[in-house]
Amino acid sequence: MRFEIMRLDDVDGTAVDSTVVDAASVNRIVQQAAAMGQRIYIRPADTSAS
């Protein structure tokens, strides 16, 4: 399964950038974001675009 991870702006919460990763990479990205104090939003990737 693939997930879209969006980095959110600290001020207004809008998406600054996004990336699509496999399930195995989600934990690593969450840990990195937590260590840096980043806000992120994770959702299942749109499989119809693949």
MINU-743617 format. One line per 3 residues: number of its first residue (from 0); their letters; for each residue z, x, y of C-alpha. Coordinates in steps of 0.25 Angstrom, whole numbers, padded with zeros to 4 digits. Example, Ala and Ser with C-alpha at 12.3 -4.5 7.8 and 13.67 -1.06 7.14 Angstrom:
BEGIN
0	as	0031:0049:-0018  0029:0055:-0004
This chain:
BEGIN
0	mrf	0000:0000:0000  -0003:0005:0014  0005:0002:0027
3	eim	0002:0003:0042  0012:0010:0050  0012:0008:0065
6	rld	0020:0017:0074  0026:0008:0085  0028:0012:0100
9	dvd	0043:0014:0103  0042:0006:0116  0034:-0007:0113
12	gta	0032:-0006:0097  0017:-0007:0098  0010:0001:0087
15	vds	0006:0015:0092  -0001:0019:0079  -0003:0016:0064
18	tvv	-0006:0022:0051  -0008:0016:0037  -0001:0023:0026
21	daa	0002:0021:0011  0015:0016:0006  0020:0030:0002
24	svn	0019:0035:0016  0027:0024:0023  0040:0030:0020
27	riv	0037:0043:0026  0031:0037:0039  0043:0028:0040
30	qqa	0052:0040:0039  0044:0048:0049  0045:0037:0059
33	aam	0060:0035:0057  0062:0050:0060  0054:0049:0073
36	gqr	0060:0036:0077  0046:0029:0077  0044:0014:0075
39	iyi	0034:0010:0065  0029:-0003:0059  0024:-0003:0045
42	rpa	0015:-0014:0038  0006:-0015:0026  -0008:-0010:0030
45	dts	-0020:-0019:0031  -0027:-0017:0017  -0039:-0024:0021
48	as	-0043:-0013:0031  -0043:-0002:0020
